[in-house]
C-alpha cells in the first residue's frame, strides 16, 4: 500500500479553496493507497515516510518563495517529489518565458524590471505588470500609457518586497477568446478549460481578484496543442512531468501564444471535468508504485 501525501496550503480560519483535494485523496484511497493532504509548512510532517509527495495546492508559496524552495529541496532529498525539485525551481520564476521564447516557443512578449532597474514602461499600448513569482493574479494590474505614475507606485511596492516585475502588452485577444488552460497529466493531455479576462481596467494591483472567471470546458485546437507540446518539450533537461498546465492566449495575429507554463501547483479543475478524476488518480498511483 503506497503512502502518498498531497501537499497543500494551510487556510487558517478560512475555507480551503482547493475543492479537488478531498475528492482526489479519496480516489487515491479507493485505488489502494494510504493518501492524505498535508500542509507543506507543517513542521510535524515526516515527508520521508511517504513514497510520493505530490505538490497539489501550495497556493501561498509565492508569498514565501525562499521558504518554499527550501522545503522543496528538503522533501526531494528524502522521498520522491512531483514535480521534481529542478522543475519546481525553474517554474517558480517566470523569467523562464525568456528561455522558452529563445527556444522558439511562441510567447507573449515580456520584459523584466528588477529592484534597482530603470522603470521603462510602454508608451504606445496597454500593458500588464505582475511579479515573476506570483499566483492568483497577486500584484497584477493593467495600465494605459497615461497611467505611468500609478504603475511606478506598483513597481516601488513590489521592489520594496524584493519582487522582480514582468511587463507584458495587454493581449486584447483575451477580451474576445479568453485564456485557455491545457492540462497534461502523465505526459498526455488531460483536459482543457477556458476563462475570461482577469484584469479589469482600473483594478488596483493589490485588490483581491477572481483568478479563474467564467471558467468553462474547452476543446483545444491543433494549433493550441502544438504550442503546448512545444513549450513542454523545451523545459530544461527534458524531465518526466507528472502534471503541467499550459496557459495560452491569442496574439495580435490570432495565433496562440504562451502566457504561462505552470509546473508547480496548478489548479486541476476536476470539479469542472469530473471524468478526469480516475485518470489523475491512476497516474499518481502508478508514479508511487
N, C-alpha and C positions, 0 to 999 in steps of 0.2 A: 504494500500500500504506500504509494509515494506521498510525501509531505510537501504541500505547496502553499506558499504564502503569497497573497495578493497585496502588494504594498499600496497604501493609500494615505490620505492626509487625516489629521485629527480635526474634526469640525467644531470641537468645543461644545458650546451650548446650542449651536445652530443645527439645523437638519443637514444630513450628509447629502451632497449634490450628485454623487455617483449612484444613479438608480440601478445601474447594471451590476454593481458589486455583489449584493446578496444573491442575485439570480445566478451569476456566474459561479460564485462559491458553491452554491447548492448543486449546480450542474456538475462541477468537478467532484463533489462528494458522491453524487449519483453514479459517476463514472468509476468509482472505486478509490478515489484519493482522499487523503486527510487534508482538507483545504480550509484556510481561514484568511480573513482580512486582518492585516496588521498595520498600525500606523508606522510610517517609515522612521519617525523620530522617537519611537518607543524605546527608551533606554533598557527596558527589561527584555526586549525581544532577543531570542537566541537564533540569529539568522542561519548559523551553521547547522542547525537542527533540521533545516528544510532541504529537500532535494532540488527545489527550484523556487526562486523568488521572482515573481513577475511584477514589474513596476506597472501598476494599473491606474491609479488616480492620485498621484502625489501632487495635487494641484496647487500647493503652496510653495513648491520648490524654488520658483523664480525669485521669491522674496528672500530666500536663504540659500543662494546658489552655492556658496563655498561650503556650507554645512552639508548640503545635499550631495555635492560632489565627493566629499569625504566619506559620506555614508555609502555611496555607490562603490567606491574603491574598497571599503571595508567589507561589504557584503560579497563583492566579486571575489575577494581573497579567500572566503570560507565556503562558498557554495556557487551554484550556477545562477547567474543573473540574466534576466531577459528584459530588455535587450542588453547585449554585452556592454561592459563599462566603457570601452573605447567608443562605441556608437553613441551612448548617452552623453559622454563628454562632448563629442563633436556636435551633436544635435542641440545641446543646451545653448549654443551661441549661434545666432542666426547670421553671423558673418560667413557661415557655410554657403550662403547664397552666392557669394562671390566665387567660391571654389566651383560650385555647380555651373555657374554661368561660364567660367573659364573652360569647363569640360564640355561645353556645347549644349547644356540644358537650357531651354527657353525659360527665362525667369523674368520677374518684374524687376526693372532697373532699380538698383539700390546703392545708396552711398551711406557713409558712416561718419558720425561726429563723436569722437571720444572726448572725455574730460580734458580740457586744455586746448582742443582744436578750435579753429575759427568756425563760426556758425555760418556756413554757406548754404543758403536756402533758395529754393526755386523762385523765379520771378515771373514765369510765363504760364503757370498752370497750378491747379490744386495739388496738394501733397499731403502725405501722412508721415507723422513722426511716431515712432514706437521704440521700445528698448530691444537690444539684440537678445536679451534674455528676458522673456516675459510669457505670460499665458493669460487667456481670458480677456484679451484686449486691455490689459492693465497698462496704464501710462501711454495709451494710444489716442491720437486725436488727428483730426483732418483740418487743414488750413487752406485759405486762399492766399494769393500773393500779397494782399494788403493786410494780412494778419501776422506779419513777421514778429511784431513785438510780443504778441501772445505766444507765438511759437518759441521765441527766445526765453520766455519765462519758463516754459515747459522744459527746455533744454537745461536751463540753470538748475531746476529742481532735480532732474534726472542725474545731471553731472554731480550734484551735491551728494547724491546717494551712490555715486560710483558707477552709474549706468552709462554704457555707450549707446547713443541713439542711432537708429537707422532711419533714413529718409527715402521715401518712395513716392513716385507720382500717384495721385489718386486714380485708380483704374476705373474709368467710367463704366466699363462693361459690367462691373459688379451691380450697378443700379438696374441693369437690363437682364442679365443672365445669372446673377448671383455668383456665389463662390461654391465650387464643387469639392467635396472631400471624398477621395477614393481611398478605401481602407483595404489593406492587404494583411493577410494572416497566413503564416507558414509559407510565404513566398507567392501566394496566389491572391487574386482579387477576392475579397470577402463580400463587400457591398459598397455602395456609394450613396452620398446624400448631397443635397443642395441647400444652401442657406442664403438668406437675404443679406443686405448690407448691414454691417455692424456700426459703422461710424456715421452718425448723422451730422450735418453741418452745425457748428456751434456747440457741440457737446464737449464739455471740459475734459481735459486729459485725465483728471483724477476722479471723474464721475464713474459710478458703477455702470456697467454696460451688459447687455444681453449678448453673450458670446456666440450663440447659435440661433439667431432669429429666423422664424418661418422655415424651420427645417423640414424637408420632405425627402422621400426616397428619390434616387436618380439613377438612370441607366447611362453609364459613361459612353462617350463616343470613341471611335477608333483613335482619333487624334488625341483625346484626353488620355487614353490608355498608353499611347505611345510616349507622351511626355512623362507620365508617371513612371513607366518602366525605365525610361532613360535616366530619370532622376535617381531611382533606386540603384540602378547599375553603376552610378557614379559615386556612391558612398565609398569613402576611402577604405581600402582593404578588402572590399567585397565580402563583408561579414554576413553570417547567417542571421537574418532578422526574423524574430518571432512575429512582430507586428510592425506596421507602418501606416501612417496616414499622409496622403499627398494632397495638398490643397492647391487648387487651380482656379485661375480667373482668365477671362478673355482679354487679350491685349487690344491695342488700338486697331490692329489689323484683323481682329476677330478670331485669332488662333489662341489656343490655351497656353498659358504661361504659369510657371510655378510661383506660388505665393509663399508656401512654407512646406517643409518636409519634417513632419512630426514623428520622431523616433523615440521619444521619452515616455509620455504618458497620455496618448490621445484618447479622447472620449470615444468609446466604441459605438455608441448609439444603438445598442442591442434592443432597447425598447422600441426603436423605430423599425428595426429589422429583426424581429424575433426568430425568423428562420435561420439566422446566423449563429445562434447560441450553441447548438450542438457541435457545429464545426469548430468554433472557437474552443470549446471545452475539450474536444478530442485532440486538437492540435496542441493545447497546453499539456494534456495528459501524456501525449507522445513525447513531448520535449522533456518531461520529468522522468520518463521511464529509463 
